[in-house]
Amino acid sequence: MKGKATSFDIAHYAGVSQSTVSRALRGSPLVNEETRRRVVEVARKLNYKVDKNASNLRAQQSSTLAVLLFEDPTSDESQINPFFLSMLGSITRACAKAGYDLLVSFQSSSNDWHADYAESHRADGIILLGYGDYMDYQSKFERLLESDTKFVCWGANVEGRPELTVSCDNSRGGALVAEHLIELGRTDCAFIGDTSHHSPEFSARFNGFAERLKAHGAHVSERKIATAISTEESGYQATKSLLANNIKFNALFGASDLIAIGAIRALQEAGLRVPHDVSVVGFDDLAVARFCTPPLSTVQQNTTLAGQMLVANLLNLIAKQGVDVASSVLPPQLIVRQSSK
């Protein structure tokens, strides 16, 4: 071989990626022992010497974290789900308390988040808030993991997925809604949301809700389930579709507050009284939930604690250099207001 060997040469002869070579040579626990030995042996044969200056540059920390927000359809120009605004405030305060600056940006469709933020030293780690269709983002998570990018997500902790998450106990939240409606004697229920694996948070809420109703001898008919994304308009249209098909129910669970607020509008336009004819419960406890008519019963997710945990877990992940940091699941709380009394 002519010239000085590089990590790309080692990757070629060892049959691994260049990022795996880098992790193996610095002793990362993310590389198994067999692969590490193969990489080290190839490096020895090629008389490869680690560039200490480059290594130090790569290890340099920016004392900055990045929050990447998914663009959501909204009724205004923000394209930010209002649920994340209070969480963003908590994240900002937690970063300041830890001595970190914070970059806030929308998640790009680019495949190179890690290059844009971690490898370029713009940020030491990434917090992902919202990611649309979960199935569309699996490959992006895999690229972040492959590049050894330090990141945490707000969202469902899905079995078999290795990314670090902070989430609400969505199943328990759904069960709380069911228990409340059972106490009211309202068990002829509709559900507005997405019960598929594309939306693991919504499906967990539905499953917890349906299982608790089933334990009480009730169930949610498939005819009374309407798919919606987390916007008022989607909740409004989904509820209108049920009503247009003359589907009757005395309770409605919206998978988010925005969906539930849209549902209330559709019910009221149809001449139905909330809660006299139909009890309505949402999920999130947005600020607007207290001020809609009637004020919305909902499941509260603790966004203050969530923001703190996202920052704390990410900083632990950065500091521990690959040592496992556990995902966190936060307890939900039912907030009862006039929409379900």
N, C-alpha and C positions, 0 to 999 in steps of 0.2 A: 504494500500500500504506500502510495506517495503522499508526502505531507503528514501533518499531525492528525491523529485520529480524533474524531468528534463523537459526541453522544449519538448522532444519527448513524454513524458507522456501527457503533455497538448495537443499536436497535436493529439494524439490517442483519447482522450476523447472529444476533440472539433471537431474532424472530418476534420482537416485541415492539411496542410504540416508544417513541423518544421520551414521552412523559413517564412511562414505566421505567426506563433506564434512569431517569433523574430521581425517581422515588426510590428505586432499588439501591442506588449508590449513596443515598443519604439515610438509608436504613428505615424507610417508612414501613410501618406495620401493614399498610395496605397491599404490599407486595408479598406473595407467599415465598417461603424459604427456597423452594426449588427454583423459581424464577430468579430470585435474588442471586443465588449461587451461579446460575448460568450467565447472568449479566456480568457479575464480578469476574468470572473466568474469561469471558470475551474481552472485558476491559483490560485484564492483565496481559492477555496474549497480544492485544493491540498496543500495549504500553501506554494506555490512556492515563493522562494526569488530569485531575480535577482542577479547573480554573477557579482558584480561590476567590479572585475578584468577582467573577461572574456569579459564583455561588453566594457570596455575600450580598451582591445586588439582588439576586432572586429572593434572599431571605429578608431583605429590607421590608420594613413595615411602614405603612402610610399613616397609621393612626386614624384611618377613615373607614367607615362602613358605608355600604351602598344599599338603599332600599329601591327595589324595582317593582313598580306597580303594573299590573295588567290593565290595559285599556278596556273599561266596561262601557256598554251602552247606557247612557244616562239622559235625563230630561234636560240637562243643561250642557254647557260646553266643557265641563271638567273632565269627563270620561273617567272619573274616579268613583267607585262605589262608595257612598257616604259612610258605610260601615267602617271603612279603613281610615277615615279622617281622624277619629279620636285615637285609634291605635297608632297612627303616625305621630300624633302629638306625644304619646307615651314613649315611643321609640326615640324620638328626638331628645326628650328629657333624660332618658336612660343613657343615651350616647354621651350627652354633655356631662352627666355625672361621672361617667367612666373615663372622661378625657378624650373622647373620640369625636371627630367631625362626622357629618352625615351627608352623603350624596343621595338625592332623590331623583329618580328618572322613571320613565315608562319602560317596560320590558320591550325590547326590540324583537323583531322577527329574525334578527341575525342569529346565526348558530354559534357565535363566538362571544357569549357573555363573559366567559372566564378570561378570554384575551382582553376584552374591553375593560374589565374591572380588576381582576385579580393579578394576572400575569403582567399587566401594564402598571401595576402598583397604584392604580387610582383608588383601590379599596382593598382592605385585608380580608374582607368577607362580604357576603351578600345576604340580604333578607328579601325573600320573595313574598309579595302580598297579592294573592289572587292569581290564577293562571288559566282562567277560561275552561275549556274542555280538557279535563285531566288527561284523557288518552292522547290528545295532541301534544302534550308537554312531556310525556314519558321520555322521549328520545333526548330532549333538552336536559332533563335531569341526569340522564345517563352520561351525557357529555361533560356536565359539571363534575360528576363523580369521577369520571375517567381522568379529568385534568387536575384532580386533587384540589378543586376549588372549595373553600370553606363557605358553606351556605346553609341557611335554615329556611323553612317554608311555614307560613301560616296555612293550615288546611288539614284535611283528613289524614290520619295515620293509616295508610292502606297496607294491608298484609302483603308481605313479599316485596315491598318497596323500601330501599335502604335510606332514602333521604331523611334528614333530621327535621322533625316537625314540632310545632306548637299548635295545639288544636283544642277546641271545645269538645266535651263528651257529647257529640251530636245525638247519639242513640239515646242517652239518658235524657237529653232535652226533649226529644220526641215523646219519650215515655211520660215526662212531666205534663206535656200537653194532653196526652190521652187521659192521664189520671184526673186532670182538672175537668175535662169534658165529661168523664164518667161521673164525677161528683155532681155535675150539673144535670145529669140525665140526658146528655146530648151525645148519643153514640151512633147516630146516623150521619157519618162523617164523609166529607169530601177532602181531598188533598190536592193542592196546587203546587207543582214543583217538577223535579226530575228524579225519577226513581232508578235511573240507569247507572252503570258504572262510569259513565262520562262525568257524573257529578257526585262524587263519593260523599260529600258533606250532606247534600240534600237527600241522597238515598239512605244514609245512616239515620237521618232525622225521621224519614218515613218508616224505616224498619223498626226503630224504637217505638214509634207511635202505633204502628200496626200490631206489633207483638203484644203491647200492653192492652190494646183493645181486644185482641184475640183471647188473651188470658181472662178477660172479663166476659167472654162469650159473644163479642161483637167483632165485626171485620169491616175493612174498607173495600167496597166493591170496585172492581177495575173500571166500571162505567163511571165511577165518581172520582177518578184520578185524571187530572189534566196537566200536561207538560207545560212548564213555563221557565224562563230564565229570570234572574233577579232584577226585574224592573217593574214599575207600576203598570206600564202599558201591557206587559206580558201577562201579569196577574189578572188585569182587567179583561183582556181578550180570552184567556183560558176559562175564566169564570163565566163569561158571556156564552162561551161554547157549551158549557154544561147546562146553563139555563135555557139556551135555544133548543136543546134536545130534551127539554122538559124533565131533566134529572133533578130530583128533589133531595134535600139534605137539611139537617138542622144544626150542623156545625161544619166549619171549614178551617183547615189548618194550612196556612201559607208557609212554604219552606223558608221564606224570608219576610221581613217586615214590608219591603217594597212590594212583593207579590201580594201580601195580605191587604195592604192599602189599596192596591188596584182592584182586588176582589171586593172590598167593601163598596167601592164606587159602582161596580157592576151590579152588586146586589141591590143597592139603593136605587139605581136607575130602573131596576126591574120591579120596584115597589116593595121589596122585602126590607124589613126592619132589623137592624143589628143593635142589640143582640136578641130582640124579642122573637124574631123568626129564625135567625141564623146566628149562632155564636161564632166569632172569628178570632183566631189566635195566629200571631206571626212568630218570627224568630230573628233575633239580633238585638232588639231594644235600641233602635236608632232614636236620636233626639226627637225626630218628627213623630214618632209613635205616640208620644204624650199629647200631641197637639192636633192629631187628626180627629175626625168626627165620626163615631165616638172614639175616645182615646183607646189605643190598641193594646190588648193583652199580648204578651210576647215572652219569649225565652231570652234572658239576658246572657250575653257572652261578655266576660270581663275584659274589655279591651285595654284597660290600664295595666292589669297584670299580664295580659298577653304581650303587650309591647315590651314590658320589662323582661319577661322570660325569653322572648326572641333575641334581645340584645345579650342577655346573660348567657344563654346557650351558645350563641355564636362566638362570643368572646372566649368561653371555655373551649370550644372546638378549635379556635385559632391557637390558644395557649397550649393545648395538650397534643398538638401535632399528630392527629389521627387516632388518638385514644378515644374509645367509644364515649359519646355523650348521649344520654338517654333523651328520647322525645318526651314532651310534656303534654299532659291532657288536663285541661282546666274544667272545673265543675260548672254546669249551667245553673241558672236560677229562674224560676217562673215569676213573672211580674203580671199580676192580674189587674186589668183596668176595665173600663165600661163595655168594651166590645164583647166580653164574654161573661158578664154578670147576670 
